[in-house]
Amino acid sequence: MAKRTKKTATKSRGKKAKPVSRKPQQTNAQLAPGPRKNKLQGKLGHISRNHKRRAVWFQARASWPLREACVGKLVAERARAEKEFAPAPGTAQWENIGPTNIGGRITSLVCDPAKPNRIWAGAAGGGVWQSTDAGRTWKALWHLQDVLNVGSLAIHPTNPKILYCGTGEANLSADSYAGVGIYRTTNGGKTWTLLASSDKAGIPSRIGVIAIDPHDPDHIRIGGIGFGKVSPQEHGFGGMYTSRDAGKTWTRETFISAQNYWCHSIVFHPTQPQRIFATFTAQGVSNGIWRSTDGGATWSHLTNGLPAPAQFNRSIIALAPSDPNVLYLQVAATSENVLGIFRTSDGGNTWKSIAGTHFAKEGQMTYGNSIVVHPTDPNYVLCGGVDLHLTTNGGTKWQKVTRWDADRGKPDYAHADHHALLMPAALPGRVYDGNDGGMDVSDDGGGTWQNRSVGLGCTMYYDLDVAPSDPLSFGGGAQDNGTLVTTTGGSNDHFEILGGDGGWMVYHPAKANQVYASYYNMNIFRFRGQQSRDVSPPASDSEKGSVWMVYITLDPNKPATVFTGSTRVWRSKDDGDTWKAVSASLDGSAISAIEVAPADSQRIYVATENGGFFRSLDGGTTWSPNMAGPELPGVTITRLESSPTKANVLFATVANFGNSHVFRSDDGGAHWNDVDGGRLPDVPHHAVVVSPDDPRTVYVGSDAGVYVSHDLGGTWSSLKRNLPNTMCVDLVFHQGAGTLTTATYGRSLWRLKVRGAN
């Protein structure tokens, strides 16, 4: 039987979903049927509130007590481990097992001006990708760069072989990863060099825009954000930075403030040298759009016809290529709804509101905020938020041209949350749209859409399971792409069984067609073949809201017994039909891990986000007080895993930086031994699994890769091999197949043969 490990989920935008039990009619379908989603009513402010809860969940695992994860330390720790740890014996390599038919979050897009079918895409956690056929097929260009977290791309105005990549996502989402600086390629993406590091050059670790002066390509400006309240040299600051030597050296612009501020958008005028536009937020009267007419030496604040600057949140500029005096400005409000869409026809001197009431139901504009103008028609504009909106007459009338809650494959369906819009000048009417589901394409100016994410293997997973009875059935919860599964083991036929942001899922130990899946706030569904049912515990709304994504586990010996948790433990003895809360609130924080010992189902082990550890010795009827003791570091415990043969032998993995991350107890959690001892990379660890073939063999997954011990944690070796440099958030060992599978946050799923292979 497979021994599973799990990680909870993060990435939801508040979109509720109901399950569908439809399976694709053919296993090689490009995009299988997805869930029906409930339409949102009214303004979308509740999405932002969900976003905040999700960000808190992420912070507890990746960066606490800081807001920003220590990406520089991650890179250094990974490099140290590669030097200090001997590779585990064997030559078997990891195999990417998809999905290749469902994309992940795309933050940026550029194309070759002369060959508009040749495009490059930047993925939030999956590196840089290239397509030479307008997205019909894709090739990964990044694999072993220091990080694969991409925030922006830019292409040289006269040499399409030169591209710049800004690392670190800048979509104002704290539940995303920072970067390490700017990479450059001079051969179209075949090889890349870290041109300017955040550490050495002092530039932001989240770069959301790179702008190259078309009149002087050595003049480059970047805009970034930073969550740290530290000096620029510690790259805690955002802002605008300027290079006059093609990116070798950088200077921070301080006309907004010498302290922390954010820069979201930079546009060079295509025909008037020295003219630059940029947008900023500084939580005050300097917010908004600024213009320079002397190449950046001085700047003026453009306010005529615009709301008061202090009302501005993130704002994005688009300039009309056919009439550069026409610019559009899409502005998020402090509520994260749309403050307005504004147009100028005199180069920014005066502005006019053109949104009307059309955008009243749009929201979360600090996360998805994109805008583009048609290359030959200055009145033809597409704006992106949760959906895409089109005007063909300069804003007199608007039309919503995509619906994220439509059926997949319908001409008005495009995935939600639009981060990058591109209209190639050489193909008027072609629109590339980078969003949370990969890339959608329109060839009629935005009227109809087709998803082009086949081969774009950058799905961002939160968790994983493999059916113990069938290694070809596996799946997991994915960021804004639902709970994805395959029943054939193929990489190109994954399909959704539950929508929204995919949470925890777990297979029945003996029936591959029975599975539990979930999404945020304790919403749990049970699937039995073609039938599905909402089996969420009857908790109050406030209790459901106390946990972002629930952990679900089955008693491996009595799989009709199911456990989940909020701040207290819930148990069902009839396969989810009825539930009972079997504990009081444990320590006030959300339950982060539950383990039912396979060797003794009476032993139930539970951990919390506050680092607490609790146990029941009678199947969940009574519970101990907090037994974490002084050995556990008091931060989120991400996983608990017991030996398949000895219920008292228990492992725990721990999140964050600055502490050990793997602990073992030999007495059921009464005492803990640090089996990391500072040897493993000092990065968040997300998963641990004990081999049922050899209970002395333990695997752990972390932001730095996968490691194995063959002596219960006494010594460790690396299993990274050919894995990409991305976050390994879950592990499952399948006993029947002898495989280890990992889910990554940005590069989909990977599998390694660990038994019966060299």
N, C-alpha and C positions, 0 to 999 in steps of 0.2 A: 504494500500500500504506500502511496506517496505521502511523504511527510511535508506538510505545507508550512510556509512562513508568510507573514503578511505585513503590510504597512498601511496606515490609514491614508485617506485621500485629502486633497486640498482644493482643487481648482474648479470652483463653480461660480457661475454668474447669476445664480438665482433662478434659473430656468427650470421649472418643474417638468417632470416627464412621467408618462405612464408607459408601462412595458408593452412590447409587442412580442408575440411568440412566432411571428413569421420568420422562416429561414429563407435564405436565397434559393431561388429555383435552380440556379446552376452555380456550382462551386467556384467557377472562374469569373463570376459577375464582377464588373468593375467596381460597383458600389452597391452593396447589399441593402435591403430595406432597413431603415432606421426606425426609431420610436416615434410615436405620435406625441407631440409636446403640447401642453396646455398654453394657450396664449396668455400673455401678461396683460393685465388691465391697468390703465392709468399710468402715472409716471413711474419710472423704474428705480426710484430711490432705494427701494428695499434690496435691489441687486447690490448697491453699494454697501449696504449694511452687511449683507452676506459676504461680500468681498472682504470687508474688514475682519470678520470672524475667520475667514479662510487664511488671511494674512497672519493673524495671531497664531493659528495652528502651524503654519509654515515656520514662523519665527521661533516657536518653541522647539522645533526640531533642528533648524539650520543656523540660527544666529543668536539665540538668547545668551546673555542679557542685552546684546546690541541689536539694532534693527538690521544691520547689514551683515551678511555672511562673510566670513574671512576667506575670500577666494584666493588671495595671495598665499595665505597659509595652506589652503588646499593644494595649490600647485606645488608648493615647497614640500609638503608632506608626501605627496604622491611621488615626487622625484626622490626624496629620501628613501621611501619604501622600495622603489625600484632598484636602488643601489644596495640596500641592506638586506632585502629578502631574496633568498634564492627562489627561482621559479620552482613550482611544484613539478615533480617528475611527470614525464609524458609530453607528447607532441600534438595531441588532439587540439584543434582550434575551435573557437566559438563560431557558431553558425547563426546568422540573423534569420529569425523565423517570422518576421513580419510584425505588424501588418504592413504590406506594401500597397494596400488599396485604400488606406485611410490615413490622412495626413495628420500633422501636428501643428503647433502654433508657428506661423510665419510672421516675422517682424519687419522684413524689408525685401524689396525687389528692385533689380536693375536689369536693363537689357542693352545689347549691342545696338547703337543707333542705326547702323547700316544693315543689321541682320536681326530684326525684332523678334524672330523666333528663338534667338539665342538669349537665354535669360539666366540670371543667378538669383537664388533665394537664400535669405538668412533665416535660420530657425532659432527659436528662443532657447532651445537646449540641444539642438542637433547639428550645429555647424552650418557650413555653406554648401549649397547644392546647385547643380547646373543642369539645364535642359537645353537642347539644341532644336527641339521641335515643339516649342510653345507649351511645354508642360506635359506632353503626352508620355514622355519617359524622362527619368531623372538619374543623375549620378551624384553620389556624395563626394565632395572635394575635401572635406575635413574629417579627420579621424583621430589623430594623435596630437592636435594642437593643445596648448595648455588648458584651454576651456573650449567648449562648443556652444557657449551662450552668446548668441549674436543679437545685437541691437540695431545695426545699420549697415548699409552697403552704399558705395558710390563708385561710379565708373569714370575714368579719365575722359575729358571731353573730346579728345582727338585720337587717343590710343586705347581701343577697347580691350587690349590685353592687360592694361593696368587697372586694377580694382583695389579699393580700400574697404576693410571690414572693421567696424567698431564693435567691440565685444561688450557684453553686459546689456541686459534688457532694460529699457528706459520707459516702459509703459505704465509707470507709477503703480506697479503691482509689487508689493513687498514680498509676495510669495513667488518670486522669480530670482534668478541668480545673476550676480554681477559678473564682470569680466576682468580682463588683464590689460586692456589697451587696444591699440590699432594694429591690425595685420595688413600686409600689402602683397599682392601678386603682380608680377610683370609678364606672366605667360598665360593669362586667361584663367588662372585658378589651379594650374597643375601643381605649383609649389607656392608656399606662403612664408613670409618672414614677419616676425613681430617687429614692426617698425618703431613703435613707441609704446613703452610699457607704462601702465598707470603708476607703478612704484617709482620708476626713474624719471619719467617725464612730468609727473604730477597731474596727469589728465584724469578725467572721471573714470570710474570703473563701470559706469553705465552710459554708453554713448548711443543716443537715439537718433542723431542726424550727423551726416558728413556732407559738407557742401564744398565743391571745387570751383574756383573762379574760372569761368570759361575764357576769360581774357588773359589769365595768368595761372596756369594749372599748378604752379608751385605754391600758390596762395590757397590754403585750405583752412576751412573753419569747421569745428565740431561743436555740437551741443550735447550736454549730458545732464544727468541728475545724480545726486548723492544724498544718502540718508544720514551720513555721519556728521556730527558736529565737531569736526576736528579740522586741522589745517589742510590746505590744498595739497601739501606735500604727502599727506597720508591718504590722498584721493578720497576724502570724505565729502569734498565739495563737488557740486555740479557747476554749470555755467557754460559760457562760450569760451573756447580756446582757439588761438590762431597760430598757424604755421606759415612761414614765408619761404620755407625750404623743402617743400613737398613732404612734410610730415616728420622731418628729423628732429626739430625742436619746436616747442610750444610755449605760448604766452597766454596767461589767463586774462580775459577782459574784465575790468573792474568798474566800468561806468555804471552798471546796475548796482553792484555792491562789491566790496572787498570780502564780504562774508559769503555764506552759502546762498546761492540762488540757482534756478534751473533754466536751461535753454532747451526749447522744444523743436524749433523749426528755424532753418536758415535758407534763404534763397538769394542767389546772385542774379542781377538783372542781365538778360542775355545780350542786350545791345548797347547798354550804357555802362561802360566801365566805371568802377568805383561805387556803384549803387548796390546796396545790400539791404535786405530785410531780415528781421529775426524776431522771434517771440520768446517771452520770458515770464516766469513767475518768481516772485520774491516775497509773497505774502504781504503785499502792501501797494503803495501808489506807483511803484515801478513796473507792475504787471502790464502785460499787453505786447503790442507790436512796436518795434523801433526801426528806424531807417538811417542808413549812413549814405552820404553822397560823395565821400572822399576816401573810399576804400577801407573804412573802418576806423579812421583817425578820430572822428567825432560822430555822435549819434543823436538823433532827435526822436522824441516820444510822439507817436502818432495817436491822437485821441479824438479828432474832430468827427463827430457822428458815432462814436463808439461808447459803450457803457463805461462807467467809472472804473479806472484800472483795478481798484481793489476787489471788484466783482469777478475779475478774470481768474480762471483756472487755466489748465492746459489749453493752448490754442495753436492751430496749424495754418500755415500759409500755402496758397497755391497761386501761381502766376500764369496768366494766359500766354502761351508761347506765340500766338498770332497777333496779340496786342498786349505787350508787356506793361502798359499802363493800367491794365485791368488785373486786379488781384482779388482773391477771395480769402476770407478769414473765418475759420470755424472755431468757436470758442466754447469751452466747457465752463459751466457755472461751478460755484463752490459746492453746490449740491450734487455735482457730477452729471446733471442733466445738461441740455443745450442752452447756453446763455444766448447764443445767437449765431447766425450766418451773416456775414457782412461783405459788401462789395465796394470797391473803389474803381473809378475809371480815370483817375488823375494821378496815378502813382502813389496813392496813400495819403494825399492831402486831405481828402474828405471821404467819409464812408457812409454807406446806407445799409440799414438792416433789411434783409431780404428773406428772412426765415418765415415770417408770418406766424401762423399757428401750427404749421405742418410738423414741426419737430417736438411737439409737446409731449409725446410719448417716448421719445428717445432717452437714453440714459447711459450711465457709466462711461462718460466721454473722456475721463482721464485715462481710461484703459485702451479703448478702441477709438481713435480719432484720426481720420485720414480724409484727404480731399485732393482732387485732381481736375484739371481743365483740359478740354479737348484740344488737340494740337492745332486745329485750323478754325475753331469756332469759339470765340471768347465768352459766349453765353451758354455754353454746354458744359455743365459741371456735375460731377459725382461727389457726394459726401458720404463718408462711412462712420457709423457708430456701431450699434448692435446690428442694424441693417444698413443697406445702401439706399441713397436717395438721389434722384436725378432732376435737374432742371435743364431745359433746352432754350430758355429765354431769359437768362440772367437772374433767375430767382423770382420771376413773376408768378410762376406756378411750379410746384414740386410734385414728384411722384415717387412713392416707395417702390423700388424695383426689385428688391429681394425680400424674402420672408424666411427667416431662420427656422420658423416652425412649419414650413411647408414640407411636403413629402420630398425626400431625397430623389434627385433625378428630374424633378419638375423644373420647367424653365425659369421659374421665379425663385428657386431655391439656391441660396448660397449660405455657407456656414456663417454663424454669427461672429461678431467681434472683428472688425476690419481694421487692420494695422498698416496696410501698405496698398496704395493704388497707383497704377502705372498705365499711361496711355502712350504707346510708342508713336513718335512723329511719323515714322515711315509706314505705319499701318493705322490711319485714322479709323476709329471704330473699335479697334482691339483694346480691351481692358484686361489687365492682370490685377487680381485682387488677392492679397495675402491676408489670411485670417486664422482663426483658431483651429480650422479644419484643414489647413494646407493652403491650396491655391484654387480659386475659381476663375474662369475665363469667360469673357463675353466678346463676341465678334460683331455685335450690332450696337455698340456704344453703351451697353448696360441694360438693354431690353430683356435679353435672355442669357442664361448662365449655364455653364457646364463645369463640374469639378474636374480638376486635372492634378490629382495627387497620387496617381498610380506610380509606385516606385519611390515616393517621397517618404522614406522611412524615418520620420522624426516624431512619431507619436510619443506623447509625454504620459507615462504610466505612473500610477500611484500604488498599484498592487497587482498581484498575479496569483493564479492558481492553475494547476494541471490536474485533470481528472485522474484519481488513483487507478481507476479501472480502464482508462483509455488514454494513453499518452498523446493521442492525436487530437484530443479535446482539451483546449486550454484557452485562457483569456485573462482579462483583468480590467480594472477601472482606469479610465484615461481622462486626461484633462479636457473637459468640454467636448468629449467625443463618446461619452457614455460607457457602458460596460460592453466590451468587445470580446467576441469569442470566435473560435473556429472549431468545427467538428471533424475536419479532415486533416489537420496538421499542416495545411497549406499556408503560405505567406500572403496570398493574394485573395483570400475569400473570408476574411474576418467580417463580422457583422454585429450590429448592436442588438442587445436584448433589453437594455434599459438605457434611457437617455440622460441628458444633462451632463453633469460631471460624474464619471463613474467612481463609485466607492468600493467598499470591500466586497469581494465575491468568494464563494467557497463551494466546491463540488461535494456531492454525496460520496462517501468513500467507496461505494459499490455500484453506483448508477451514474454514468456520465451525462445522462439527460436530465438530471436533477441538480439544481444549483440555486444558491441564494445570491442575490445581487442587491446593491443598495446605492442610494445617493444621499447627499448631505442631510443632516438633522434627523437621523434615525429612520429614514424612509427605506424599508426593507421589503424586497419582493422574493417570492419563492416560485421557481420554475420547475414544472414537471412535464417534460416533453413539450407539447404544443400549448400547454395550459400554464397560466401565470396568475399569481394572486398577491395582493398587498397584504403582508403579514407583519406590518410594523407594530411594535409594542404600543400599548395604550397609554403612553406617557403624555404629560401635559405639554403644551406648546413651549412653556418656559424650560422644561426639562429637555425637550428635543433640541431647543436652541442652545443648550449648554454644551453640545458636542457637535463638532463639525462633521466628521465622518466616523461612523461606528465601526467597531471591530466585531466580527461575527465568527464563531467557531462551532463546530459540531463535536459531540462526543464520538470519538472514533470507534468506540465499542457499542454505543447505542445512538446511532446518528439521528434518531428522532428527537434527541435532546439537544437543544440549541442554546447557546449563550450569546448575549450581546451586552452592551453597557453604555450608559450615559455617564453620570457621576456615580451611579450605583449599578449593580449587576442585575440583569434581567435573564430569566430562564424560561424556556418552553420545553415541555416534555412530550408534545404532540406535533412535532415538526412545524412549529410556528403558528398553529391554529389559535392557541391561547398562550398568554405570557403572564409571568408573575415576577415582580421585583423581589429578589431574594436577599438583598442587602440594603442597608442604609447608604447614604452618600459616604463614600470611602474617605476622601480627603478634600472634597470640594472641587477637584479638577476632573477633567474628562478621563475616562478609562482609555488607555492607549494600547493595551495588549491583554489577551486572555489566552490561557493555555489549559486544555483538559489533558491530563497526563495519559498517554496511551497505555502505559503500564499499570495504571490505577485510576479509573475514571472518577473515583471519589475525590481525587486531588485536583482542585481547580486553583490555578494561579492567575493573579490579576495585577497589572501595573497601571500607573497613571501618568498624566502629563507633568505632575509635580514631582515625579520620581518616587512615588510611593509604591510599596509592594504589599499585597494582601493575599491570603490563601484560605481555602476551605478544605477541610479534610473529610467532609461528609456530602460531597456532591453539590455543594452550593447552598446548603440549608443554613449553616452558621459560618461566620467569617472572623478571621483574626483582626487585631489592630494592625496598624502599619508596622511591617517588619523589615523595612528597607535597611535599617541599621546605619552605622557610620561608614560602611564600605562603599555603598552605592552613592553616587555623587549628587543626588538631589535634583537632577534634571530629567527630562522626558525619557522614560524607558520605552523604546520603540518596539521591542519584541521579547517574548518569553518562549523558550523551547526546552522541553524536557527530553530526557533520554527515552528511546522507545522500549528499553528493557528495565530501566531503573527510575521509578517515579520521583525519587529524591534528588536525582541529578538534573540540574536545571541551569540553563544559560539565559542571560539577559544582555541585550544590546542597548546602548545609550546614545542619545543624540548630542549635538552641539560640539563646540571646540573647548579645549582647555581641561579635559578630564579623560580618564580611561574610558573605553567604550565597550568592552566585553568582560562579563563577570560570570563566574560559575559558582553554583551552590551544590554541595554534596549532601545537604540535609534538608532539602525541600524549602530553601529560602531562609532558614534560621540564621545562617552565616553565609557570607559571600567572599569569594576569592577573586582578586583582580588577575585575570588571565591575559589581559592586554599588557599591563605593566608599562605602558608608554611605548611599546614596540610597534604596535599597529599604527597606521596613520591617524594623527589627531584631527579627525574629521567626523561629521555625523555618520553613525552606523545605523542602518535601517533594518537589518534582517539577520537572523541566525538560523541554521538548520543542522540537525544532527542526522547523520546517515543511518538509515535503518539497516543497511548492510553491515556497517561497522560502527557501533555507537561511540567509539573513540574518535571518529572523524567528524569534525565540525567545520561548517562553512559560514563565513560572514560576508555580508554585502554592505558597502559604504559608498560615500561620495568619491572615494579613491579606487574603487574596484572590488574584486572578490579575492578573499584569502581563505586558506584552508589550514587546519591543524589536524594531525593524525594521532595526537596524544592528549585529547581533551583540553587543548589550549596551552599546553606546555611550550610548544614551539609552533611557529607559523611560517607558511610559504605563500608565494603569490600565485594566483590563478588568473591573473589579468590577461596574459597572452595577447590575443589580438582584439580584445574588447576596446571600443572607443573610449576616449577620456570624457565620460559622462557619468552621471550619478546612478549607481545600482541600488534601487529602492526596494527590491524584493527578491527572494530566492525560493525555489521549490526543487526538492530532490525527488525524482520519480524512481521508485524502487524497481518496478517492472522493466523500465527502459534503461535504467542506469544512467540517467541524464540529470544535469543540473541546469535549471532555467533561471534567468534573471530578467527582471523588468527594469528598464532604464527610464529616466526622466528626460527624454529628448531623442533617444535613438531606438525606440521600440523594444522588441523582445529578442533575447539571445539564448542559445542553448549549447551546452558542452557535454560531450560524452565522457563520463568519468569512470565508468565501469565497462570493461570489454573493449577499451581503446588503448592505443599506445600512449 
